[in-house]
Amino acid sequence: MSTTRFASCMAIACALWGGSFPAWAAEENYKIDPTHSFVTFSIAHLGYSLLQGRFDTMEGRFSLDPDKSEGASIQVSVATTSINSNHAERDKHLRGKEFLDVDTFPQATFRSKRIVEQGGKTTVEGELTLHGVTKPVSFDAKMIGGGPDPWGGFRRGYAGSLRIKRADYGISYNLGPAAEEMDLGLYIEGIRQ
């Protein structure tokens, strides 16, 4: 059998098998579903309790090869105006110049540089841009699940979290020593394109 005929037969076989033959796996591209994805924040309030909230508006994409972590990537953009701490007056303050200054910096972004999977652990390395300042960050992530949805699509979901220092991003409004750092949570659900 000629090489060309063999390749054609394999292509037909893979098509009949739904492309599930592992050796032929390819990169998958996902669009983030903004109605099932969100970024959360948690910060100490006077050292007595935790203030928690989220950003309601985001978009982005990620890509991966299910068989290997090399080449995987993610980029996320969050509208800082969409901050929601469940208190309108506080949210107005958080949008102001003493905190997010959303008129000057309407978006926060994350772009991965490298995603490494080793020993069942996934580490995401990249750059976080917040309040006009870009810093390298690294955090652990995990896949929550993946599979078909009720509308004929295919989805994957991931979660990750990291801790940052507010002052590193030029947000130094005095909230007490317990609030110098804050935790960010990233919860992503993507639809395969």
MOUR-V587888 format. One line per field, one symbol per residue. ss: DSSP state (a for helix, b for strand, c for the rest). burial: + if it has 16 or more other ideal C-beta (glycine too) atoms within 10 Angstrom, else -. Layout:
ss: ???
burial: ???
This chain:
ss: ccaaaaaaaaaaaaaacccccaaacccbbbbbcccccbbbbbbbbcccbbbbbbbccbbbbbbbbccbbbbbbbbbbbbaaabbcccaaaaaaaacccccccccccbbbbbbbbbbbbccbbbbbbbbbbccbbbbbbbbbbbbbbbbcccccbbbbbbbbbbbbaaaacccccccaaacbbbbbbbbbbbbc
burial: ---------------------------+-+-++---+++-+-++------+-+++-++-+-+++----+--+++-++++++++-+-----+--++---++++--+-++++-+--+------+-+-+-++++-----+-+-+----+--------++++-+-+-+-+-++-+---+---++-+-++++++++--
